[in-house]
């Protein structure tokens, strides 16, 4: 009961701020170790997966909007301060480690199902596409009803033709999925697949509504958001590696290569290791999902 009360207090503190809760750490500054740096720099994974199978509980560090606002203001006022580069690198490393742990679970799940990652990826993508088409059909049906009530007959007919095309596309993908299932070989798990974004098990026997619920669910969307973050981090690193256009100082040779400034990963201890691991981790994830 004590642990539950502590978790509830933490959640309330995160939502309302320590000042509103009368907590002693209301005098914290954004650079304090007790402040969540993931929260300051972007998103804390603790906040993404509440009430899911990956629920991490309340973050042990402070999430206070006041501190985040002060952090952003300080960064805008002095962006060259090395502390901001250090915080950002720590944030990116934390996100990578979290997604990398999910990737390890996915690889283990693939091995348990005794299927190749390519077979599972193809089946998962087909199920996702079918679920998305089903949602589009449902949205189009509602739109037709609205247009009919407004007396817009021509627009309603065009929308109906679009829905028929979607139904035909859905039927084609369902046939492809059935053929893939029939030729996947005999296995006690042959009806199960692994979601290559969040690691959840999916069944080819699931209804379209159930699949749509999964792909629109909090856990799947949370991991999708984290993977998108890794993509953004990678793009920003590539831009920094390119650096500004080279110039030729008087009496010297042209300068080349990215500057070793606060924005370069190599300027911080262990930066090269993280950059290399981060690129590999994201490439592995993007090849499955994208």
Helices and strands as residue ranges (DSSP letters): H 2-16, H 18-21, G 24-27, H 37-41, H 45-48, H 65-77, H 82-113, H 117-149, H 153-182, E 192-194, E 201-203, H 208-215, H 218-242, G 265-267, H 271-289
